[in-house]
């Protein structure tokens, strides 16, 4: 029997690519855009590309913010991708200060515009980068990264990243200009990937498969 995965449609441009990746893995994908449809989900995915404020405004306009929070309270699996991950946090400093879903403590702030040695580097951070275990705080066994090896590369496109995150919620970083940039987060049933697993080849598919394999009580 196929795993049923629900994608939230609030105008995110990567909705179809995420859907295709999940379908490739054998999942049955349901796309929803109404509050009453959220609670029916077994596994819920929030994709996203673009600005934080625009994403939160779209969720608010469609009346989806409280249903998402209520869904998370049930303990069922939830995954945020790229902007969808950023919106898991409490606030963002992108073009002003904006309130997020508040599902994971922390905030979204600009990636430093210079390396740790002071050399300028390209912003946004675009391209393939390797995932590294975050400060030995958590191992990957039993997480959505369970099938990965240290150093496996995934595809990033972002100018802002999570900061002030508790170590117990941090699964993986990448290094950019010597800075540790948050790449994967997890708090209980809430998971987030800053990169695009749907654009990250076999490694990305392994991560999505890890999400599909989470048991739902």
Residue pairs with C-beta under 8 A, 6 or more apart in sequence:
2 26
2 27
2 28
3 26
3 27
3 28
3 42
3 43
3 212
4 27
4 28
4 30
4 41
4 42
4 43
5 22
5 27
5 28
5 29
5 30
5 41
5 42
5 43
5 44
5 45
5 212
6 29
6 30
6 31
6 32
6 37
6 38
6 40
6 41
6 42
6 43
6 44
6 45
7 15
7 18
7 19
7 22
7 29
7 30
7 31
7 32
7 45
7 47
8 32
8 33
8 38
8 44
8 45
8 46
8 47
8 59
8 64
8 68
9 15
9 31
9 32
9 33
10 33
10 55
10 58
10 59
10 62
10 64
11 58
12 47
12 48
12 49
12 50
12 55
12 83
12 84
13 49
13 50
14 47
14 48
14 49
14 81
14 82
14 196
14 198
15 31
15 47
17 196
17 198
17 199
18 45
18 47
18 81
18 198
19 29
19 31
20 198
21 197
21 198
21 204
21 205
21 208
22 29
22 45
22 208
22 212
23 29
24 205
25 205
25 208
25 209
25 212
26 212
27 212
30 41
32 38
32 41
33 62
33 64
34 62
34 63
35 62
35 63
35 64
35 66
35 67
36 67
38 44
38 64
38 67
38 68
38 70
38 71
39 67
39 70
39 71
39 74
41 71
41 76
42 76
42 77
42 216
43 76
43 77
43 78
43 79
43 211
43 212
43 214
43 216
44 68
44 71
44 76
44 77
44 78
44 79
45 78
45 79
45 80
45 81
45 84
45 211
46 68
46 78
46 79
46 80
46 81
46 84
46 87
46 88
47 81
47 82
47 83
47 84
48 55
48 80
48 81
48 82
48 83
48 84
48 85
48 86
48 87
49 82
49 83
49 157
50 83
51 83
51 94
51 95
52 83
52 86
52 87
52 92
52 94
52 95
52 98
52 100
52 108
52 160
53 92
53 94
53 95
53 96
53 98
55 83
55 84
55 86
55 87
56 65
56 87
56 98
56 99
56 100
56 101
59 65
59 68
59 87
65 101
68 78
68 101
69 101
69 102
69 103
71 78
72 78
72 103
72 189
72 190
75 188
75 189
75 217
76 189
76 216
77 189
77 191
77 211
77 214
77 216
78 103
78 189
78 190
78 191
79 144
79 191
79 192
79 193
79 211
80 86
80 87
80 88
80 190
80 191
80 192
80 193
81 192
81 193
81 196
81 197
81 198
82 157
82 158
82 193
82 194
82 195
82 196
84 192
85 162
85 185
85 192
85 193
85 194
86 92
86 100
86 108
86 160
86 161
86 162
86 194
87 100
87 101
88 100
88 101
88 103
88 104
88 185
88 190
88 192
89 100
89 101
89 102
89 103
89 104
89 105
89 106
89 107
89 108
89 162
89 165
90 99
90 100
90 102
90 104
90 105
90 106
90 107
91 97
91 98
91 99
91 100
91 107
91 108
92 98
92 100
92 107
92 108
92 109
92 160
93 107
93 108
93 109
93 110
93 160
94 108
94 110
94 159
94 160
100 108
103 187
103 190
104 165
104 169
104 185
104 187
104 190
104 192
105 164
105 165
105 166
105 169
106 162
106 163
106 164
106 165
106 166
106 169
107 162
107 163
107 164
108 160
108 161
108 162
108 163
109 160
109 161
109 163
110 123
110 159
110 160
111 123
111 124
111 125
111 158
111 159
111 160
111 161
111 176
111 179
111 181
112 177
112 179
113 120
113 121
113 123
114 120
114 121
114 177
115 121
115 177
115 178
115 179
116 177
116 178
116 179
117 177
117 178
119 177
121 176
121 177
123 159
124 157
124 158
124 159
125 156
125 157
125 158
125 159
125 176
125 181
126 156
126 157
127 155
127 156
128 153
128 154
128 155
128 156
129 153
129 154
129 156
129 174
129 175
129 176
129 183
129 195
130 150
130 151
130 152
130 153
130 174
130 175
131 145
131 148
131 150
131 151
131 152
131 153
131 154
131 172
131 173
131 174
131 183
131 184
132 150
132 151
132 172
132 173
132 174
132 175
133 139
133 140
133 150
133 171
133 172
134 167
134 170
134 171
134 172
134 173
134 180
134 182
135 167
135 170
135 173
135 180
137 167
137 168
137 170
138 167
138 168
138 170
138 171
138 186
140 146
140 148
140 171
140 172
143 171
143 186
143 191
143 210
144 171
144 184
144 186
144 191
144 193
144 207
144 210
144 211
144 214
145 171
145 172
145 184
145 207
145 210
146 210
147 206
147 207
147 209
147 210
148 203
148 206
148 207
152 203
153 200
153 203
154 183
154 193
154 195
154 196
154 197
154 200
154 203
154 204
154 207
155 195
155 196
155 199
155 200
155 204
156 174
156 183
156 194
156 195
156 196
157 195
157 196
158 194
161 181
161 182
161 194
162 182
162 185
162 194
163 182
165 182
165 185
168 187
169 185
169 186
169 187
170 182
170 184
170 185
171 183
171 184
171 185
171 186
172 183
172 184
173 180
173 181
173 182
173 183
174 180
174 181
174 183
175 181
181 194
182 194
183 193
183 194
183 195
184 191
184 192
184 193
184 194
185 191
185 192
186 192
189 214
191 211
193 207
195 204
196 204
197 203
197 204
197 205
197 207
197 208
198 204
198 208
200 207
